[in-house]
């Protein structure tokens, strides 16, 4: 029996960035609704351990920038009407309590992806990965049966952008400095993760090098998310407000208008609502902190502080969520990172 060798991702993806963008925008392929559990044996043949670990270290050294990029990225993803209607239907983010649980779980999963050993079959990396794959398939089937449409590869790629796209296209606003090797590392990391999470190789946002991926991300920022933000719905604004108010318990300095103002700036669309004094001060504080993270010497100290602070905060939120219990109650504040295994 002859085993057919799997095609390399470079041979499957469109030859140019423009062709890749057109594929993402126009193809209606849906995700696999019956995914099998994966292990380290399922890593693609083109996986490079050195680059992958460089990508993980890049996150570990810049946790604040990635936290801000992913939170604003999630808000950007909510501007996608196709994704928003599925989230509204599944009722997983409609209240402050459910939004708190859903997006805290997302942050904790993201922390797991960046910090666990992908080559260790027993690590939480695969437990997290397979849980997310299972959730995607379940929600896709429920939404399709209800007439709202299945989750498409396009939805997956636009969500992939939400986790790291702003890191590539707006690094100055996020206060992040990157070496060429770090950019190649994070590109390879998300190329592998996209493959493992269920994104078809031909759609995968990450191309053969960071430069081409950045060009593709620029097109998505300017031609997709900018248009979404120029015509947002009331449902989008409500969902974002619920999200921020729900996550406020994990960061007491979060302010809805300040965060919306900053998110709009990342897609280069003016935020039409005037900021009140507190929101204006809150926005200036956050912009200043991010700027200082990129300043020599001071930046190193700032990044080091936030790297330790966020690590501790994530641990407390997972193991001793005292403030969420006070606000939502013990039962309602309890998160379940791995429902597939319970």
GIWO-V284780 format. One line per field, one symbol per residue. ss: DSSP state (h for helix, s for strand, l for the rest). phi: phi as a letter, one per 40 degrees, with the letter a starting at -180 (. if undefined). psi: psi as a letter, one per 20 degrees, with the letter a starting at -180 (. if undefined). A space follows every 10 residues. Layout:
# GIWO-V284780
ss = ???
phi = ???
psi = ???
This chain:
# GIWO-V284780
ss = llllllllhh hhllllhhhh hhhhhhllls lllllllllh hhllllllhh hhhhhhhhhh llhhhhhhhh hhhhhhhhll hhhhhhhhhh lllllhhhhh hhhhhhhhhh hhhhhlllll lllhhhhhhh hhhhhhhhhh hhhhhlllll lshhhhhhhh hhhhhhhhhl lllllllllh hhhhhhhhhh hhhhhhhlll lllllllllh hhhhhhhhhh hhhhhhhhhh lllhhhhhhh hhhhhhhhhh lllllhhhhh hhhhhhllll llllllhhhh hhhhhhhhhh hhlllllhhh hhhhhhhhhh hhhhhhhhhl lhhhhhhhlh hhhlllllhh hl
phi = .cccccccdc cccdcbcccc cccdcbcbdb cccbcccbbc ccdccccbdc cdcccccdcd caccdccccc cccccccccc dccccccccc fcacbccccd cccccccccc ccdcbccccc ccccdcccdc ccdccdcccc ccccccgcgc ccccdccccd ddcadccccb ccccgbbbcd ccccccccdc cccdccchcd dccddcccac cccccccccc ccbbcccccc bccccccccc cccccccdcc acccbdcccc dccdccbfbc ccccccdccc cccccccccc cccbcdgdcc ccccdccccc dcccccccbb cccdcccbgc cccccbcbcc bb
psi = pppppqqqhh ihqqhrgghg ghgghhpjpr rpjmqqqqah ijpqhjpogg gghggghggh ilhgghgghh ghgghghiio hghghghggi kikirhghgg gghghghhgg hghiiqoiio hirighgggh gggggggghg gggghijiqr prhgggghhg hhhighhhil hghikpppqh hhghghghgh ggggghijpp hhhphpairh ghggghhghg ghifhghghi lqrhhggggg gggghgihii niippghghg ggghhhjlpp ohpqprgghg hgghgggggh ghiipqfggg ggggghgggh gggggghhhm mgghghgiqg ghipqnhmhh j.
